[in-house]
Amino acid sequence: MRIVLDGMGSDKFPDPEVEGAVIAAREFGDDIILTGDEARLRPLLETHLKSATDAKVEIVHAKDVVEMGDKPAFASRQKSENSMAVGLQWVKDGKADAFVTMGNTGAALTNGLFILKRIRGVKRPALTVLLPTRKGRAVLLDIGANADCKPEYLLQFGIMGSVYARKVLGIENPRVATLSNGEEEGKGNTLVKESAALLKKSKLNYIGNVESKEFFAGEAEVVVTDGFTGNIFLKTSESVASFMSDSIRENIVKSPLTTLGGLLVRPAFAAIRKQMDPTEVGGAPLLGLDGIAIVGHGRSNARAVRSAINVARIAAKEKLLDAIRAELAAQLSEAELAEAGNE
């Protein structure tokens, strides 16, 4: 498999990308293609490779870099040879199976829409994430690609998220829910109510509304919402988890007795930490683009880059795009498929 990685995406690029690429190439045996400034990438890559045959990592030069503060539309036009665009073009041309970036999410979406286009039937791609629950993991989308949504977008999110849960989590008939401020039917704002009506009429295993607490209880495997709400939900969850972890750590060392207790429960804490560790997932797919594109966090380290590459290769191996196309064709009418292409 050939995975192309944006070498200039993370906050500390290119160090995490180069190290993560080498780790992934060694572990998975795939070809990793790094895009970016070769003058910066080449010396760093040589320090990580033990020999010429140690790992299959190559570099494709891209002269432009999309900075985190760049406006997506400006960056895609004025920096047309940026490391994202070059990598996405490789996927478009069939020279790579998937694309991974730790860079600006808006720029990844803009470049992806310009180069890869959308799958037929998709009006808006959605940024997706797998989060831990009491019963395993659940898919949440959208988490930031679309701040303002229409009901038909959430229906399409549900279709794509359901396919993703089936292919990645191995759940044959995933339960789909709308994120709301109450479980009861009729709760929520206008978007939630109108989206629920569409989802109820679909062929999805739609179970209605869930609140945040039901999400983490594992009451649904796929939860859909608009990108504004989803992004706040995700960042709040991450901050609460970090706050709880830090608070427990600080209180454990306050006395000899609590320190002893902390030593006894260390294995349990380690297991929970691994379950909550974002570097174990690494990246989230932009579902709806006509090509596999994975977006990771700007603060990603080498381990997170390696994990994001793994997400990309699993999606390619499971033929995720073909499955989404087939499900959209099965769920939407010909008129709805055609209408989406006109937006």
C-alpha positions in Angstrom: 0.0 0.0 0.0 1.1 3.6 -0.7 0.2 6.3 1.8 1.1 9.9 1.1 1.8 12.0 4.2 1.9 15.8 4.3 5.4 16.4 5.8 4.7 20.1 6.7 1.4 19.9 8.6 1.9 19.6 12.4 2.8 22.4 14.8 6.3 21.1 15.0 6.8 20.0 11.4 8.6 18.2 9.9 10.0 16.2 12.9 6.9 14.3 14.0 6.0 13.5 10.4 9.4 12.2 9.4 9.7 10.0 12.5 6.1 8.8 12.3 6.5 7.9 8.6 9.6 5.8 9.4 7.8 4.1 12.3 4.8 3.3 10.1 6.9 2.1 7.2 8.8 -0.3 9.4 5.7 -1.6 11.2 3.3 -1.9 8.3 5.7 -2.6 5.5 4.0 0.0 3.3 5.4 2.7 1.1 5.2 6.2 2.7 5.6 9.3 0.5 6.4 12.5 2.3 5.5 15.8 0.6 7.2 19.0 1.5 10.4 21.0 1.4 13.0 18.3 0.4 15.8 20.5 1.8 14.3 20.1 5.3 12.9 16.6 4.9 15.9 14.8 3.4 18.5 15.4 6.2 16.0 14.5 8.9 14.9 11.4 7.1 18.5 10.2 6.8 19.0 10.6 10.6 16.0 8.2 11.2 16.8 5.6 8.6 19.3 2.9 9.8 20.1 1.9 6.2 18.8 2.4 2.7 16.5 -0.6 3.0 15.4 0.1 6.6 12.0 1.5 5.6 10.3 2.5 2.4 10.0 6.3 2.7 10.4 8.6 -0.2 10.1 12.4 -0.6 8.2 14.4 -3.2 9.1 18.1 -3.2 6.4 20.7 -2.5 7.6 24.3 -2.4 4.7 25.8 -0.4 3.5 25.3 3.1 0.0 25.9 4.5 0.4 27.5 7.9 -2.1 26.9 10.7 -3.2 30.6 10.6 -3.7 30.7 6.8 -7.2 31.2 5.5 -8.1 27.9 3.6 -9.4 29.5 0.4 -6.4 31.9 0.2 -3.9 29.1 0.9 -5.3 26.8 -1.8 -5.2 29.6 -4.4 -2.0 31.4 -3.6 0.0 28.4 -2.5 -1.2 26.0 -5.2 2.0 23.8 -4.8 1.5 23.3 -1.1 2.4 20.0 0.5 -1.3 19.1 1.0 -2.2 19.8 -2.6 0.7 17.8 -3.9 -0.2 14.8 -1.7 -3.9 14.9 -2.6 -3.0 15.1 -6.3 -1.1 11.8 -5.9 -4.3 10.2 -4.6 -6.3 11.8 -7.4 -3.9 10.4 -10.0 -4.0 6.9 -8.5 -0.3 7.0 -7.4 -1.3 6.7 -3.7 -4.1 4.9 -1.8 -4.7 7.6 0.8 -3.6 11.0 2.1 -2.7 12.0 5.7 -2.1 15.5 7.1 -1.7 16.9 10.6 -2.3 20.4 9.2 -5.0 23.0 8.9 -8.3 21.2 8.7 -10.0 23.9 6.7 -7.2 23.9 4.2 -7.3 20.1 4.0 -11.0 20.3 3.2 -10.6 23.1 0.7 -7.8 21.4 -1.1 -9.6 18.1 -1.0 -12.8 19.6 -2.5 -10.8 21.3 -5.2 -8.6 18.3 -6.1 -10.5 15.1 -5.1 -14.1 16.5 -5.4 -17.0 14.9 -3.6 -18.5 11.5 -3.8 -21.7 11.6 -5.8 -24.6 12.2 -3.5 -22.6 14.0 -0.8 -23.4 17.7 -0.4 -20.8 18.4 2.4 -17.9 16.2 3.5 -17.8 15.6 7.3 -14.8 15.3 9.6 -15.2 12.2 11.7 -13.6 10.8 14.9 -13.7 7.6 16.9 -14.2 8.2 20.6 -14.1 5.7 23.5 -17.4 4.6 25.2 -18.3 2.1 27.9 -19.0 -0.4 25.2 -16.1 0.2 22.9 -15.9 3.1 20.4 -18.4 5.3 18.6 -18.3 7.4 15.5 -19.0 11.2 15.9 -19.5 13.4 12.9 -19.2 16.3 12.0 -16.5 17.6 14.3 -15.6 20.8 12.5 -15.8 20.8 8.7 -19.3 22.3 8.6 -20.3 24.9 11.2 -23.7 25.4 9.6 -25.7 22.4 8.3 -29.0 21.5 6.7 -31.0 18.4 7.6 -30.0 16.5 4.4 -26.3 16.9 5.4 -26.9 15.1 8.7 -28.7 12.3 6.8 -25.7 11.9 4.6 -23.4 12.0 7.7 -25.5 9.2 9.1 -25.1 7.1 6.0 -21.3 7.7 5.7 -20.8 7.2 9.5 -22.8 4.0 9.4 -20.5 2.6 6.7 -17.4 3.7 8.6 -18.6 2.0 11.8 -19.3 -1.2 9.8 -15.9 -1.2 8.0 -13.7 0.1 10.8 -15.4 -1.1 14.0 -16.8 -4.3 12.5 -20.4 -3.5 13.6 -22.8 -5.0 11.1 -25.9 -2.8 11.8 -24.7 0.2 13.8 -27.2 2.3 15.8 -27.4 5.9 14.5 -28.5 8.8 16.7 -28.7 12.6 16.6 -26.9 14.5 19.3 -29.5 16.6 21.2 -30.3 18.2 24.5 -32.8 15.4 25.4 -33.5 11.8 24.5 -37.2 12.4 23.9 -38.6 12.7 20.4 -39.2 16.3 19.5 -36.3 17.6 21.6 -33.6 19.8 20.1 -33.4 22.8 17.7 -35.0 23.0 14.3 -31.9 21.3 12.7 -32.1 18.3 15.0 -35.9 17.9 14.6 -35.8 18.1 10.8 -32.8 15.8 10.6 -34.5 13.3 12.9 -37.5 13.2 10.5 -35.2 12.4 7.5 -33.2 9.8 9.4 -36.3 8.1 10.7 -37.5 7.6 7.0 -34.1 6.2 6.0 -33.0 2.6 5.9 -30.5 3.3 8.7 -30.8 1.8 12.1 -31.8 5.1 13.5 -32.7 5.1 17.3 -33.5 8.8 17.9 -31.8 11.4 20.0 -29.0 10.9 22.5 -27.5 13.3 25.0 -23.8 13.5 25.7 -24.0 11.1 28.6 -25.7 8.5 26.4 -22.9 8.9 23.8 -20.2 7.9 26.4 -22.5 5.1 27.7 -22.3 3.6 24.3 -26.0 3.8 23.5 -25.2 4.4 19.8 -22.3 3.6 17.5 -22.8 6.6 15.2 -23.8 10.0 16.4 -24.4 12.9 14.0 -24.5 16.6 14.6 -23.4 19.9 12.9 -19.7 20.8 12.9 -20.0 23.7 15.4 -21.7 21.5 18.0 -19.5 18.5 17.3 -16.3 20.5 17.6 -17.4 22.0 21.0 -18.5 18.5 22.2 -15.1 17.0 21.2 -12.9 19.8 22.7 -15.0 19.8 25.9 -14.7 16.1 26.3 -10.9 16.3 25.8 -10.5 19.1 28.3 -12.6 17.3 31.0 -10.6 14.1 30.5 -7.4 16.0 30.8 -8.6 17.9 33.9 -9.7 14.7 35.6 -6.4 13.0 34.8 -4.3 15.9 36.2 -6.5 16.2 39.3 -6.2 12.5 40.1 -2.4 12.6 39.6 -2.0 15.7 41.9 -4.2 14.2 44.7 -2.5 10.8 44.6 0.9 12.3 45.7 -0.6 14.4 48.6 0.1 11.8 51.3 2.0 8.5 51.7 -1.4 6.6 52.0 -2.8 8.0 48.7 0.6 7.4 47.0 0.5 3.8 48.1 -3.0 3.5 46.7 -1.9 5.1 43.5 0.8 2.4 43.0 -1.8 -0.3 43.5 -4.2 1.1 40.9 -1.5 2.1 38.4 -2.3 -0.7 36.0 -5.9 0.3 35.9 -4.9 4.0 35.3 -2.6 2.9 32.5 -5.3 1.0 30.7 -7.7 3.9 30.9 -5.0 6.3 29.7 -4.3 4.1 26.7 -8.1 4.0 25.9 -8.3 7.8 26.1 -5.0 8.5 24.4 -5.7 10.4 21.1 -2.4 9.3 19.7 -3.8 5.7 19.5 -6.3 6.9 16.9 -4.2 9.6 15.4 -6.5 11.0 12.8 -10.1 11.4 11.5 -11.3 10.8 8.0 -12.9 13.5 5.9 -15.8 11.4 4.8 -17.5 12.4 1.5 -14.4 13.4 -0.4 -13.8 11.1 -3.5 -10.6 9.9 -2.0 -9.3 8.8 1.4 -8.1 11.8 3.4 -7.2 11.6 7.1 -6.7 14.8 9.2 -4.8 14.6 12.5 -4.2 17.2 15.3 -1.6 19.9 14.9 -0.1 18.9 18.2 0.5 15.3 17.0 3.7 13.5 17.9 5.3 10.7 15.9 3.1 8.1 17.5 0.0 10.0 16.5 1.3 10.3 12.9 1.9 6.5 12.8 -1.6 5.9 14.1 -3.2 8.3 11.5 -1.3 6.4 8.7 -2.8 3.2 10.1 -6.3 4.7 9.9 -5.7 5.6 6.3 -4.4 2.1 5.3 -7.3 0.4 7.1 -9.8 2.6 5.2 -8.1 1.8 1.9 -7.8 -1.9 2.7 -11.5 -2.1 3.6 -12.5 -0.2 0.3 -14.3 2.4 2.4 -15.0 4.7 -0.6 -16.7 1.9 -2.6 -18.8 1.0 0.4 -19.9 4.6 0.9 -20.8 5.0 -2.8 -22.9 1.8 -2.7 -24.7 2.8 0.5 -25.5 6.3 -0.8 -26.9 4.8 -4.0 -29.1 2.4 -1.9 -30.3 5.1 0.5 -30.9 8.1 -1.8 -33.0 8.5 -4.9 -31.5 9.3 -8.3 -32.8 12.8 -8.0 -31.2 13.3 -4.6 -27.9 11.9 -5.9 -28.0 14.3 -8.8 -29.0 17.3 -6.7 -26.1 16.9 -4.4 -23.7 17.3 -7.3 -25.2 20.6 -8.2 -24.4 22.3 -4.8 
